[in-house]
């Protein structure tokens, strides 16, 4: 009798290891984006990120001998939502410390729950309501000191979280998104085209956040690292979801706050204030509570 790969303990452990490495690496890409944001626009950084992703994935497909499948209409929506996610996230990093930015982004699981109820007509239970309310309270606590220090920029990572929740919801709604190599390649292509249009608009109307600045030669190696890291992280996450269920991996994203806080302190000398830490703990608790409930609800 053939055993499902997701039921094998060793495979699940491998998936958790891949996810752990991915979420600990993610803040490094955010740190690079924050460093670059002093010279390049958020849209430009996002454009380079997706261009390199598409290029690296295309090359990688030959090495792993996995054919890129044909283009699907669903990739358009996925590309648009994830492009906006990156622009808003990188825009927020221009003003907010790493840990603060990521702490506010952690509202995404709660947003996804609300969107799933509204648009996918999924059933909502009291556990969902409790988690969402607690998460919103935590978010408001984080916003309070950040808004007084950074103003409207505090809402950029929240807007980014909404776009990412829309991205995930679009994946749920699509009947098929193909294999991970195809998905990441076409999303990279669509995002590059979409961001190219935004940059043309930004240049035409002198919109700074959408503009394209001349890239200093010394930045290219940093951009190359950003592209390589992004590709590795996406492949790690894809591999993690192959070996383990989403309900097992979802809470791992909150470990991102650890490396984000350390990097923010080491590179930018940023230390989250007490209210931000308290709010982040509350949001993380709400997210883990929601994940645990989903895991129990989906248990056979």
N, C-alpha and C positions, 0 to 999 in steps of 0.2 A: 504494500500500500504506500502510495507516494505521500510524503508529508509536505504540507504547505511551508514554504520558506519563512513566512512570517511567524510560524509557530515554533521555529527552532531557536532555542535560547542563545546559541552561539551567534546566529544571524542577527537576532535582536540586539545583542551586545555590540556587534559590529556596527549596526545602524546607529546606536546611541553614541558610540565612539566617534563615528563620522560627524554626527550632528554636534557633538561637544566641540570637536576641533573647529568646525565651521563657525559656530557662534562665538568662539573665542578669537577667531581671526577677523570676523566682521568689523569690529571696532578699528582695526588697523586700516581698513579701506576708508572708514569715516575720518580717521586721523589724517590720512593722506589728503582727502577731500577738503578737510578744514584748513590744512596747510596751504593747499593750492588756491583756496577761495580768496586769499588776500591778493592774488594776481589774476585769476581767471574767474569767469562768471559761473554760477551753478549750472546753467544750461550747457555751457561749453565743457565743463568737467563731465557732466552726464553724457554728452555726445561722444566724447572720447572713450568713456567707459564702455558704452554699448557698441561702439565701432570696433574696439579691441575685442570685446566679447564675441561678436559675430565672426571676426577674423580668426581668433584662436579656436573657436568651436568648429569652424569650417575645416581648419587644418587638422584638428584633433579627430574629426570624423574619419579621415583617411587612415590614421594610425590605429584607431579602434575598429576599423572596418565596419562602421555603422552608417548606412546610407541616410542622408537627410531626406525626410519625407516631403511630399508636396505641400505647398502653402495652403493654409486654412484661413477662412474669414475670421475665426475666433482670435487668431494671432494679432489682428489689427487692434482689437479692444485690449488685449493683454499688453501689447506694446505701448499703447497710449497711457494706460493706467500706471504701468511700472515706470514709464518715462517721467510722468508727473510726480510719482513717488520719489524718484531720485532728485529731481530738481528742487522740490520742496525740502527734502531732507538735507541736501547739500547747502541750500539757501539758509536753512536754520543753523547749520554748523558754522556759517560765517559769523553769527552773532552769539550763539549759545555754546556753553562748554559741552564737551562730548557726552558726559554722563547725563547732564540735564536734557540734552536733545533726545537721547535714547530713552530716558525715563518717560518723557512725554509720548514718544512713539509707541510705548508699551500699551497704549489704549487700543491698539489694533485688534486684539482678540475680542474685546467687548464690542467694537464697531462692527466686526464681522458677524457677531451674533445678532446684532440689531438688524443689519442688512439682510441676513439670511431669513429672518422672520418676516421682514417687510416685502422682500422681492422673491424669495424662494419658497415662501409660505411654510417654512419649517415651524414645527410646534415649539412653543416657548413654555418652559417650566419655571417654577418659583426659584429654582437654583440659578437659572439664567438671569432672572430679575435681580436676585441678591448679588450675583457676581458683577453685573453691569452697574448697579447702584454703588457698590463698594469701589469699583474701578473708577467711576466718575468722581467720587469723593476724593480718592487718591490723586486723580489728575488735577482737580481743583486746588488741592494742597500744593502740588508741584507748581502750578501756574502762578499761585499767589506771589511767592518771592521772585519768580522769573519774570513776571509781567512788570513788576516795579523796576526791575533792573534792565530788561531787554525789550519791553514794550510789546508791540504786535508780533514781533519775531517769535515770541513764545508759542504762537499758534501754528507756526510753519510745520514743526514735526507732527502736530496733531492732524493737520491737513494732509501731510504725507502718509500718516497711518490710515486715514480714510481712503486715500487712493490705493494703498496697498491692500486694504480690505476689499475694495472693489476689484482689484486684480485677482485676489484669491477667489472671490465670489464668481468672477467670470470663468475661472478654471472649473469651478463646481458646475456652472451652468452649461459649459461646453460639453457636447456629447463625446468628443474626443479631441485631445490636444497633441496626440502623437507621442513619440518617445522623447526622453529628456534632451537628447542631442538636438533633435529637430525643433523642439519647443524653444530652447535657449538660442539656437541660431536665428530662427525667424523673429523671435521677440527682439533680438539684438538688431536685426535688419530694420524691422518696423520702427523701433525706437530711434535708430540712427536717422532714418528718413524724416520722422516726425520732428525730432530735435533740430535737424537741418533747416526745416521750414521755420521753426520758432526763431532760430538764429538769424535767418534772413529777415524776418519781421523785426527782430530786435535791432539789427543793424540799420534797417530802413527808417525806423522810428526812434532810434537812439534810446532803446529800453535797456538799461544797464544789466539787469538780471538775465536778459536774453542775448546779450552781446557776445561778440567773439574777439578776444584779445590776442595779440601776437604772443606766441608761446616762446619763452626764452629757451635756448638750447639746453640749459641745465635742468629744465623741468621734464625733458622727455624720458629720462630714465625713471623718474618718479611716476610718470604716467604709465610707463611700461609695467612697473611693479603693480600699479593699480589694476591694470588690465589682467595681468597674470593672477593676482590674488583673487580678483572677482571671478575669474573662470574656475579656479581651484575650488573656491567656496561654493559656487553653483553646482559643481560636479559632486562635491562632498554631500551637499544637501540632497541632491537627486539620488545618490547612492544610499544615503541614510533612509530615505523614504522607500527605497526598494527592499531594504532589509527589515524595516520596522514600520508599524502603523503610525499614522499621524498623531493619534491620541497618546502614543508613547513618547513621541518626540517634541510635541508642542511646547511643553513647559521648559525645554532646554534653552529656548530663545532668551529667557530671563537671565541666564548666566552671562549674557553679553554685557550686562552692567558692570561686571567685575573687571574685565579687561578694559572697558571704556573708562572706568574711574581711574585705573592705574595709568593708562596712556594719557588721559587728560591731565593727571598730576605730573607725570614725568616729562611730557613734551610741552604742555601749555600752562603748567602750574595752576590748573583749575581744580578746586576741591568743592564738591557739591555742598550746599548749606544744609542745615539740619532738617528744614522743612522739605527740601527736595528729596533727601534720603528717606524721610518718613513717608512722603507721598509715593515714592518708588516702591517701598516695601508693601504699602497697601495695594498698589496696582498689581504688583507681582503676586501677592496673596490672592487677589481676585481672579487673576488669570489662571493660576494653578488650581484654584477651586473650580473654575469653569472647566478646565481640562480634565480634572479628576471626575467631575460629573459626567462629561461626555464619554470618558473611558468606561464608566460603569453602565451608562445607557446603551453603549454599543457592544457591551460584553455579551457573547452568545450564551 
